[in-house]
Structures are given as structure tokens and as C-alpha cells.
Amino acid sequence: MSSSKFQKLFKPFQVNKVTYKNRIVSAPMTFSLSALDPQVAEKSYRKVESRAKGGVAAVIVGETDINFTDADRLPFPNVDFTVCEGKSFDAFSEYSNRIHKYGAVAICELSHAGSEKIPFKGQKNPIGPVAFTTSKGIRVEAMTQDDMDRVANEFAIAAKFMQKAGFDGILIHGGHGFLFTQFLSPRLNTRTDMYGGTLANRAKFPLAILKRIREITGKGFIIDVRLSATEGVPGGVTVEETGGFCKMMEGIADSVHISTGLYTDPIVTHQFSSMFV
């Protein structure tokens, strides 16, 4: 690696009130709730710990469902994020402790799958910006104002839980077709009320989530947002609109984690690379 090309890569910088020792961040690649399974918990901890030990500035612990009714994609054990003690709380505290052990910043990713969720037995239909039936025959219900208020509050409660568990901040998974993407995308959000139409309207619910998190966690807690720069399909979010949304987040969120594409078609939309890219 030529130091002349990467002059700032190993220099510290500040995000909110937290100092990153360099510019290298380990992206989320672990389902955090794996730590609730005694058979794989230690492997989950070592996976994030090894990245901190390797010298990165920050380690992001992966996908954490904010609820276990309409947000979850995989059947992990439920966590009550209003209870900041006990087995589940200790499991997340262990993540942050192991990351901090090597001087890295600890971040936890929070997520809501929205209309991409496939209901488990006994669960209600998934929710999203508009009502429709998926290609798999699953009925998605349009979110009401009550739904939006509840989900925003659930994001905030989960963020506060992580803050108390020792994390320096949270990353919201807003890309790859998850709930933020669904509202920001003109392809997916065809609402005709105050949450649809212009980018400013489509951004209202994502911004409400961020504002609620900031309100409950305070000024010093890092809020990072992962976005797909584009969806990689016709009619989806463009780079220009993503840039516009990033400007709207100024003063609320601290940093932006840019990815691209969709889970539903990861190779074609370039969410994952392949031998053809």
C-alpha cells in the first residue's frame, strides 16, 4: 500500500464526541442475536473481537431487529429492549467490552425489514409504505401513523438499550431494500399522503426515526446510517436523491455508511460483487 495515496487512512478523526484512531471501520457482518445461543455465542464474540484486535477504528456488530413482530427476518430469541439487565443485556455488553478491549469504537446495527419480512407462524402481515402482495404471495400492509410512531419509538428504545450496554453508537440499516429504502424509493413508496411524492415527503418517516433516537440517546451518542446509494433498478433511488437525503440528516445523524443495491437481487444490483463485476 502506498502511503502517498492513503495519507489520512491511519490518522485519527472525530465522529460526534468520539475519536476514531484511524479511518478503517469493520462493517456489520455478524447477526448480533447469535450471542443469545450458547452454542455459538463465543464464536460471535471472537468474530468481532478479532477485528478490533486487528487494529480497525470501529467495529459494527451486525443486524439487530428492533422488534420481534414486524421487524425480524430470522427466528432469533426475542429481546425486551426496555429491560437493561439480565441475559440479553449482558450478551450485548460482552460485545462492547470485547471491542473496547482493543481501543476500538463499538457500534451496533439496528434494523427493520419492513415489507421484505416473511412472517413466521402466528405473526401478522409485514408492513411497509404501501399495501401490496409480494411475488411470494405475502400480503404487505400499509403503515399507519400509529405504526410509524411505534416503530420510531422502538428504534429509539433499542438504541438506548445499546447505549446502556456500552456501545458508543448505533448504525441504522437503511439500505438494501429495508424500511428506510422502502420509504425513500419513488419505486416502492407510491403513497399520496404527506409521506409520499417528493423526496422531502418520502424522507419524513426516516427523519422522524433519527430525531426520536437523538432525543432519547442525547447529543454524544453516534448515529450512523447505512444507505444504498442507488437501488440498482429502474425507478429506484438515485445517487442525487441519496445525496439530498444525506443533507437532510445533517445535524441529526453523525455519519453515513454508503452501500448499494438490494437484498432481493444482490448480484444484478451490485449489492454483492461477482466474477462479472
Helices and strands as residue ranges (DSSP letters): E 13-15, E 18-20, E 25-26, G 32-36, H 41-53, E 58-65, H 87-100, E 105-111, G 114-116, E 127-128, E 132-133, E 139-142, H 145-164, E 169-173, H 179-184, H 199-202, H 204-217, E 222-228, H 239-249, E 255-259
